[in-house]
Amino acid sequence: MLPPELPPLPALTRAEGELIDRYLEVADLLGRINPAYHGDTYRGLRAAQALVAKAVALRDALELMHQRGEAEVHAPTLARALRVLDGERRTARVTVPREPAS
């Protein structure tokens, strides 16, 4: 049996698509670095090293949007795109986990 089909991505400009992709890459790396989660220092170090280049790419995506006159971020549309691309799960590791209930 096939898994359920994901909803289609909303229509995005190329620059918006780049913004979403670069944002999720940065979030993934920050999740690997998050000291609130178990992991080894080497893994965090490698993620931190990669974060520099990904942050530059994120900045470039925003700069391109600005240069093209895309002065406003359309949050509802971009939030829908993030949900389709599993952004809620991918960004969850950036936060501090809740303490277990006692």
Sequence and secondary structure as in RCSB ss.txt:
>XXXX:A:sequence
MLPPELPPLPALTRAEGELIDRYLEVADLLGRINPAYHGDTYRGLRAAQALVAKAVALRDALELMHQRGEAEVHA
PTLARALRVLDGERRTARVTVPREPAS
>XXXX:A:secstr
             HHHHHHHHHHHHHHHHHHHH TTS   HHHHHHHHHHHHHHHHHHHHHHHHHHHTT  S  H
HHHHHHHHHTTHHHHHHTTS       
